[in-house]
Amino acid sequence: MKPFWSITLVTLAKDIRLEWRSKDALNAMLFFSLLVVVIFVFSFDPLAEESRHIVGGLVWVAFLFAAVVALNQTWARELRNQVLDAYRVSPAPANALFLAKVLGNFIMVGILEALMAPLFVIFYNLRVLGPAWQLIPVALLGTWALVVNGTFFAAMSLRTRSRELMLPLLLFPVSIPAVLGMVAATTNILTGENPAHFYIVLLLTYDVVFTTACLALFETVLQAE
Amino acid sequence: MHPAVVVTGLVKQFGRFAALRGVNAEFAPNRLYAILGDNGAGKTTLLRALAGLAPPTRGSISMLGTTDLRSVCGQLGYMAHPSLLYDEMSGMENLRYFARLYEISDRAQNNKDRCADVIRAVKLDPSLTRPVGQYSQGMRQRMSLARAILHDPKILLLDEPFSNVDVHSAREMVGLLKGMRDAGKTIFVVTHQAALLEGVADEFVWMQAGQIVDRTKHLARDLNPEKP
């Protein structure tokens, strides 16, 4: 197991270094999310009470669309100079690459959420009426759900001609249960009207099932022509 | 002596197009093979099949005594036409990453020393800090070769290693390959610059339309007494 984690960490460090130097994905994600916040603010002018009911949906839709930008970038840099082939001919386990990519995307989307959340609070004049600490597990589990499937489907669409289009077509339908869980849990916490426990368990179950499935299938996807 | 590579009835199809049409060949160890042929003859596909990157449609490949290519991939070095390097990282950073994939050493100093040795072997400077994307094409080719030989593989598969490399550097690369062959490696070189390997290659393997049509000791096919 030692080489597996060692390769996962060294690949994650490499990806973070590449992103730090190019800032391709992070800049695009931040700009996109900022645009969504501003457009929604100008489109609606909700009262604080109304905001609590709609912002759960707005925030997760913004993060979902923004995440797609990062997910496409993750594999695009492996295609330049066909570097992915160098990994494929090495004895390194396929799942170490997958896990490193998932962790890298998780960190990126996590940074995006940390930067954008205060903006949503300010622009929508939000005050949490439910147990605010529950937003943390919802954010962690929800983000993991987005990136684990997103990373997998981005790898699947890697060799297709229009991969930027393929990713959302594959990812969004599969993410519907997770998105419903994230939106409902966030809305329940913000309004304090209903408990969010059911949706947190739903997200946890979703994450376990899809992480297991992706890990089981990734080698086949990687070695496919 | 057991052959290093045995290819039996190898067919590789891409849709309806057959890039390899029943290749049969045995390749002895400790030899340098130059694979020659026109564009579209199937040279690169053969090399990719040997590397395990293009699974055969039919037929089999046995390498170092096994048909499970995944189990011997640590003994293979592969250099493709593209560099297989990250443009945003320096040569040393690239090699240190790939060294970890081959578990060359977890200890930072050993890892760094090995990478520096290999970079020097291809006549580049290990202290170069600029990213590979800013290298000249020739430097990139040499760094790509460094990546392929980093883990001291028993079998080397090189696709067009001399393309865009000046004659002097190409001769240095040939000298390096000769030294590796003499040290017991089996080397396959796909090239259009076969003259560089005259007197160095043990055999010239001629491909045409997805098949091996001839194997000669000399580049000039007419000089080969065994030619049918």
Interface residues (C-beta under 8 A of the other chain):
Chain A: P3 S6 I7 V10 T11 K14 R17 L18 R21 S22 R77 R80 N81 Q82 V83 D85 A86 Y87 R88 V89 S90 P91 A92 Q223 E225
Chain B: A51 G52 L53 A54 P55 C73 G74 L76 Y78 A80 P82 S83 L84 L85 Y86 D87 E88 M89 E93 Y97 F98 R100 L101 Y102 E103 D106 P131 R147
